[in-house]
Amino acid sequence: MTIKANQNIKQLIINILKTEVFSSLNKTRKDFIFSVLWHILSIKGRINFLQLGRYSSYGEQTFRNQFEKEFDFLSFNGHLIKQCVPGERIVVFDPSYIPKAGKSTYGMGRYWSGVAKSAKWGLEICGFAVVDIVNNTALHLNAWQTPSADELQKRGLNLLTYYASLVTENAADFKGFSDYIVADAYFSKKPFVDAITSSGLHFLSRLRDDSVLMYKYKGEPTGKKGAPKKFNGRVDPQNPDLNYFTTDLIKEDIEIYSAIVYSKAFKKDIKLAIAIFFKDGKQIARKFYFSTDINQAGEKIVSNYRSRFQIEFLYRDAKQFTGLSTCQARSKNKLDFHFNAALTAVNLAKQDWLSTQNHSTKPFSMANYKTLYNYTLMLERFMCMFGINPYSAKNQKIVKELLDYGKIAA
């Protein structure tokens, strides 16, 4: 028996697996994908092969074997995102540290942990997400595991060039969602910026405070010998020349000014947006954002960059509720399947939230959806074993009360 609370999610998974891109998958594989995504959403506690085997009709060894097979999560999430995010979107990139012990797991090494503010032993995933600008939330697109330092060296790559290669290799897929890639200030380096712009995408990020930027010369030719004058002095972000900058936004808590300037580091023109933040009438911060699209409005550059942080909430929910960091596997394929399945499960819960009429006023809570699906899983089991009809007039009210039990009040 199926309780109405999960019908939308289950039907969504089924419909996506019926699309042409998954036509080569047999019924057994499709049934497994359906089962693993639903159980990741429904099981509380650690999500690993042992737990999945306890709650599912599949055995633990079946999960180990099936996780080794590849699955196109990029296409699966792409279909899901296009259904529930029809409005403005941007693609966001951010690596995330995954704790892992031992030495035999694929990709083991020392990676930067933003929480610990230091490099720690474990794994790293390079995640790409699509941010729904209207609803200000991120949905997972795909994640690739970062190879170890030794493997990167064998390929002739470093971390930055590896990150850039992921963008160039998948640029066509990213363009299906947005022409803009957004990443944090660490990626504001020439090799990464060049890789993105060469693939036909635009890049948005934040600049270092000491970046060398030059005003573009707008005057008449000087008539002097030599090359024409291109620049008219260095930009002082603390005292910008308002003859070059335009005012994009003035509010009580923020002011935004923008101009087309030349970046010495990138060796190209960029659109610079200076955002000045205020609190109680006093300036508390001044930050410098940029876009390789020189026609983009400064206000849009700042708002899009600030939306980038939604991918952090995506990682947080996956680590807390869908077992992103609790995988028992050591092989590359199994780890890849586990990481993407955990993040995709969060997508499914967000799609359920976005489909509700009051999602704009009721914030997304993964804890609530985890509670709902966990109770649904148990109730379905009880009703199946005892032959109870959940759709009778008497039982519908009781089922709803049980599913709402323990939820966080909005």
C-alpha positions in Angstrom: 0.0 0.0 0.0 1.2 3.5 -0.8 0.5 6.4 1.4 -0.3 9.7 -0.4 2.5 11.5 1.3 5.1 9.8 -0.9 3.2 9.4 -4.2 4.6 12.5 -5.8 8.2 11.6 -5.1 7.8 8.0 -6.2 6.0 9.0 -9.3 8.7 11.6 -10.1 11.4 9.0 -9.9 9.4 6.6 -12.1 8.7 9.2 -14.7 12.3 10.3 -15.0 13.5 6.7 -15.4 11.0 6.3 -18.2 12.6 9.0 -20.3 14.6 8.2 -23.4 18.0 8.8 -21.9 17.4 5.8 -19.5 15.8 3.5 -22.1 18.9 1.3 -22.1 18.4 0.4 -18.4 16.6 -2.9 -17.8 13.7 -3.1 -15.3 15.9 -4.7 -12.6 18.3 -1.7 -12.7 15.4 0.8 -12.7 13.7 -0.9 -9.7 17.0 -0.7 -7.8 17.5 3.0 -8.5 13.9 3.7 -7.4 14.5 1.6 -4.2 17.8 3.1 -3.2 16.7 6.8 -3.7 13.5 6.2 -1.7 15.3 4.4 1.1 18.0 7.0 1.4 15.2 9.5 1.9 13.4 7.3 4.4 16.0 5.7 6.6 17.1 7.7 9.7 20.6 7.4 10.9 23.7 6.3 8.9 23.1 5.5 5.3 25.4 2.6 4.2 25.2 -0.9 2.7 24.3 -2.5 6.0 21.4 -0.1 6.8 20.0 -0.2 3.2 20.0 -4.0 3.4 18.1 -4.0 6.7 15.3 -1.8 5.5 15.0 -2.9 1.8 14.0 -6.1 0.1 17.5 -6.2 -1.4 20.3 -7.7 0.5 23.5 -5.9 1.6 25.6 -7.6 -1.1 23.1 -6.5 -3.8 23.7 -2.9 -2.9 27.4 -3.4 -3.0 27.2 -4.9 -6.5 24.7 -2.4 -7.9 26.7 0.6 -6.6 29.6 -0.5 -8.6 27.6 0.0 -11.8 27.6 3.5 -13.4 24.4 5.6 -13.4 23.8 8.9 -15.2 23.0 11.1 -12.3 23.7 14.2 -14.4 20.9 13.4 -16.7 18.6 12.3 -13.9 19.0 15.5 -12.0 18.9 17.6 -15.1 15.4 16.3 -15.9 14.3 16.9 -12.3 15.7 20.5 -12.2 14.1 21.5 -15.6 10.7 20.3 -14.2 10.8 22.2 -10.9 13.0 25.3 -11.8 11.5 26.9 -14.9 12.7 30.4 -14.0 16.1 32.1 -13.7 19.0 29.8 -12.8 22.8 29.9 -12.3 25.3 27.0 -12.1 27.3 27.0 -8.9 30.6 25.0 -8.3 32.1 24.2 -4.9 34.3 21.4 -3.6 33.4 19.7 -0.3 35.5 17.8 2.1 34.3 14.3 3.0 35.8 12.7 6.2 37.1 9.2 5.6 39.6 7.0 7.5 42.1 4.5 6.2 44.6 4.5 3.3 43.1 2.1 0.7 40.1 4.2 -0.5 40.2 5.8 -3.9 41.2 9.4 -3.8 42.4 9.6 -0.2 44.5 12.6 0.6 44.6 15.9 2.5 41.9 18.3 1.4 40.7 21.7 2.6 37.9 21.6 5.2 36.0 24.9 5.4 34.6 24.0 8.8 38.0 23.1 10.3 39.7 25.9 8.4 42.6 23.5 7.7 43.6 20.6 5.4 42.3 17.3 6.7 42.8 13.6 5.7 39.9 12.2 3.8 38.1 12.6 0.4 36.8 15.5 -1.6 33.9 15.9 -4.1 33.6 18.6 -6.8 29.9 19.4 -6.8 27.9 21.4 -9.3 24.5 22.6 -8.4 21.8 24.7 -10.1 20.5 27.6 -8.0 16.9 28.6 -8.3 17.2 32.4 -8.2 13.4 33.0 -7.5 13.2 30.5 -4.6 16.9 31.0 -3.5 17.7 27.3 -3.2 20.2 24.9 -4.8 19.6 21.6 -6.4 22.3 19.1 -7.0 23.4 18.5 -10.6 26.4 16.2 -10.4 29.5 15.5 -8.3 32.9 14.2 -9.3 35.4 12.8 -6.8 38.8 14.6 -6.7 41.6 12.2 -7.5 44.6 11.8 -5.1 47.6 14.1 -5.5 49.6 11.2 -7.0 47.0 10.5 -9.6 46.8 14.2 -10.5 50.5 14.4 -10.9 50.5 11.4 -13.3 47.9 13.2 -15.4 50.0 16.4 -15.4 47.4 18.3 -13.5 47.1 20.3 -10.2 43.9 20.9 -8.2 43.0 24.1 -10.0 43.5 22.7 -13.6 41.5 19.6 -12.6 38.6 21.7 -11.4 38.8 23.7 -14.6 38.8 20.5 -16.7 35.4 19.5 -15.2 33.9 22.7 -16.4 35.3 22.5 -19.9 34.3 18.8 -20.3 30.7 19.4 -19.2 30.2 22.9 -20.5 27.5 21.8 -23.0 25.4 20.3 -20.1 25.9 23.4 -18.0 24.8 25.7 -20.8 21.4 23.9 -20.7 20.8 25.5 -17.4 22.7 28.8 -17.4 25.5 30.8 -19.2 27.0 31.7 -15.8 29.2 29.6 -13.5 29.7 31.0 -10.0 32.4 30.0 -7.6 34.1 31.5 -4.5 37.1 33.8 -4.4 39.7 30.9 -4.4 38.9 30.3 -8.1 39.5 33.9 -9.2 42.7 32.9 -11.0 43.6 33.2 -14.6 43.8 29.4 -15.6 40.3 28.8 -14.1 38.8 32.0 -15.6 40.3 31.2 -19.0 39.0 27.7 -19.0 35.4 28.8 -18.4 35.4 31.7 -20.9 37.0 29.5 -23.6 34.1 27.0 -23.2 31.6 29.8 -23.9 30.4 30.4 -20.4 30.7 33.5 -18.2 32.3 33.4 -14.7 31.2 35.3 -11.6 33.2 35.4 -8.4 34.8 37.7 -5.8 38.1 39.5 -6.1 41.0 39.8 -3.6 41.1 43.2 -1.9 44.6 43.9 -3.4 43.7 43.0 -7.1 45.3 45.3 -9.7 42.5 46.8 -11.7 42.8 49.7 -14.3 40.4 52.3 -15.5 39.7 52.2 -19.2 40.9 55.4 -21.0 37.8 57.1 -22.5 39.4 60.3 -23.8 40.5 61.4 -27.2 43.7 60.2 -28.8 46.7 62.1 -27.2 48.5 62.5 -30.5 51.8 61.4 -29.0 54.0 58.8 -30.5 53.7 55.1 -29.6 50.7 52.9 -28.8 47.4 54.6 -28.0 46.6 55.2 -24.4 44.5 52.3 -22.9 44.3 53.0 -19.2 43.8 55.9 -17.0 45.2 54.9 -13.6 44.7 52.2 -11.1 41.3 51.6 -9.4 41.3 52.4 -5.7 38.3 50.3 -4.4 38.2 52.4 -1.2 37.8 55.6 -3.2 36.3 54.7 -6.6 36.2 57.4 -9.3 32.5 57.9 -9.8 33.1 59.3 -13.3 33.8 55.7 -14.3 31.3 53.9 -12.0 27.6 53.8 -12.2 25.2 53.5 -9.3 23.3 50.3 -9.4 21.7 50.2 -6.0 21.4 52.3 -2.9 19.6 51.0 0.2 19.9 51.4 3.9 22.0 48.3 4.3 23.9 48.1 0.9 25.2 50.3 -1.9 26.4 48.8 -5.2 28.6 50.6 -7.9 29.8 49.0 -11.1 32.2 49.7 -13.9 34.0 48.0 -16.8 37.7 47.8 -15.8 40.8 45.9 -17.0 42.1 43.1 -14.8 45.9 42.7 -14.8 45.7 39.2 -13.4 43.1 38.0 -16.0 44.5 40.2 -18.8 41.0 41.1 -19.9 38.2 43.5 -19.3 35.7 42.5 -16.6 32.6 44.0 -15.0 33.5 45.1 -11.5 30.8 45.5 -8.8 31.7 47.2 -5.5 29.3 46.3 -2.7 29.4 48.4 0.5 27.5 47.0 3.4 26.1 49.0 6.3 24.6 48.3 9.7 23.0 50.9 11.9 24.3 53.6 9.5 27.9 52.5 9.7 30.0 50.8 7.0 30.9 47.3 8.1 32.3 45.7 5.0 33.3 46.5 1.4 33.6 43.6 -1.1 34.6 43.4 -4.8 32.8 41.1 -7.2 33.2 40.6 -10.9 31.8 39.0 -14.0 33.4 38.2 -17.3 30.1 39.4 -18.9 30.8 43.1 -19.2 27.1 43.8 -19.9 25.8 42.3 -16.7 24.4 44.7 -14.2 26.3 45.2 -11.0 23.3 44.4 -8.8 22.8 41.1 -10.6 26.5 40.2 -10.1 26.3 40.7 -6.4 23.0 38.9 -5.9 24.1 35.9 -8.0 27.3 35.6 -6.1 25.5 35.7 -2.8 23.2 33.0 -4.0 26.2 30.8 -4.4 26.1 30.0 -0.7 23.0 27.8 -1.2 25.2 25.0 -2.3 26.7 24.9 1.2 23.2 24.2 2.6 22.8 21.4 0.0 26.0 19.8 1.3 24.9 20.3 4.9 21.5 18.6 4.4 23.2 15.7 2.6 25.7 15.2 5.3 23.2 15.4 8.1 20.2 13.5 6.6 21.1 11.5 3.5 24.4 9.9 4.4 26.8 11.8 2.2 29.7 11.1 4.5 28.8 7.6 5.7 29.7 5.4 2.7 31.3 2.0 3.5 32.8 1.7 0.0 36.4 2.1 -1.1 36.2 1.8 -4.9 35.8 4.8 -7.2 32.5 3.7 -8.8 30.8 2.9 -5.5 31.9 6.2 -4.0 30.7 8.1 -7.0 27.3 6.4 -6.9 26.9 7.0 -3.1 27.8 10.7 -3.2 25.5 11.5 -6.1 22.6 9.3 -4.7 22.8 11.1 -1.3 22.7 14.6 -3.0 20.0 13.5 -5.4 17.8 12.4 -2.5 17.9 16.0 -1.2 16.8 17.2 -4.6 13.7 14.9 -4.4 12.7 16.4 -1.1 13.2 19.9 -2.4 11.1 19.1 -5.4 8.3 18.0 -3.0 8.7 21.4 -1.2 8.7 23.4 -4.4 5.5 21.7 -5.6 3.6 22.9 -2.5 1.6 26.1 -2.7 3.1 27.7 0.4 6.7 27.0 -0.4 7.4 30.7 -0.8 6.4 31.4 2.8 7.4 28.1 4.4 11.2 27.5 4.5 12.6 24.2 3.3 13.4 21.8 6.2 15.2 18.6 5.4 14.6 17.4 8.9 10.8 17.6 8.4 10.9 15.7 5.1 13.2 13.1 6.6 10.7 12.6 9.5 7.8 12.5 7.1 9.4 9.8 4.8 10.7 7.8 7.7 7.2 7.6 9.2 5.8 6.8 5.8 8.2 3.9 5.4 7.2 2.4 8.7 3.4 3.0 8.3 3.5 1.3 4.9 5.2 -1.7 6.4 2.7 -1.9 9.2 -0.3 -1.5 6.9 1.0 -4.1 4.5 1.6 -6.6 7.2 -1.7 -6.0 9.0 -3.8 -5.5 5.9 -5.0 -2.0 6.9 -6.5 0.4 4.3 -4.9 3.9 4.7 -7.5 5.5 2.4 -10.6 4.8 4.5 -12.3 7.9 5.9 -11.6 6.7 9.4 -7.9 6.1 8.8 -7.0 9.1 6.6 -7.1 11.5 9.6 -5.0 9.1 11.8 -2.4 8.6 9.1 -2.0 12.4 8.6 -1.5 12.9 12.4 1.1 10.1 12.5 3.0 11.5 9.6 3.1 15.0 11.1 4.2 13.7 14.5 7.6 15.1 15.5 7.9 17.7 12.8 9.5 21.1 13.4 6.8 23.8 13.7 7.0 26.3 10.8 
